[in-house]
Amino acid sequence: MTGTGQAREGAEDTAVAGAGRTRLVAGPGLLLVWLYGVMSVGAVSRSVYQILTDFGSAPLAHTLSAVAAVVYAFITYTLVRGGEAARRAALVCCGAELAGVLVVGTWTLADPSAFPDSTVWSAYGMGYLFIPVLLPVTGMVWLRRSRSTGA
Amino acid sequence: MLDALTIAVAATALALAAWCGLAAYRDLPTKDRHFIGMAVVSALALVQLVVGIVQLARGERPGEGVAIFLAYLVGSALAVPAAGFLSLAERTRWGSATVAAGAVVLAVLEVRLHDVWGG
């Protein structure tokens, strides 16, 4: 684990840069922002396609997909932007995301008939390798740790 | 032709993921040799994009629709270059980890691409 220590020191060196904002895209934050970026592209394109082609067949599922897409896009933006306000906003959104995954995941398992079409968060994000449920947890850990290094 | 390319891209992407994952594990940033590997995988994905478009132009139709098929083709071509670009700015093990994650994403996209084409 010495490697992690070195990487963290490196992240701390670059943690405060440009316009005095805390850089969140450094060290493990880069991996995080990459995964959030991928999820944003996936969720946004999926939801735009679903809503444009057949919104009527599964309005609940498609609305939830759109909500997920907005949450992912917003978290990606705040991570890239950096700064204390953005860090707090991202933290809140990660919590909302986790709640969303858990509620929608449980809902899809409890009442599958309400979801004729699947959403990003169906079955806790199983179709996305469970990344939707793992990402907010790692995100919150990283964002909480960034506070002490940035300030 | 498309099937063979899909398998080739998925296999090389997984190899790249393992290679860069190893670099991350050893606490190394991405090196020139890793970028050559990324270039090979990206070149294959680009060939796949061209072949896919040629097949569409010939009148062949993917089972799940043209728009989804094109979206996955373009996403496949961009995944590894985007991750590689990010790793240029992050000269730590986390750059390598990001490229490994990008390659895994590409392999998953290839599986989906196969489904989308077959219907």
Interface residues (C-beta under 8 A of the other chain):
Chain A: G3 Q6 A7 G10 A11 A26 G27 P28 G29 L30 L31 W34 L35 G37 V38 V41 S45 Y49 L129
Chain B: R26 D27 A67 I68 A71 G75 A79 A82 A83 L86 S87 A89 E90 T92 R93 W94 G95 A97 T98 A101 G102 V105 V108
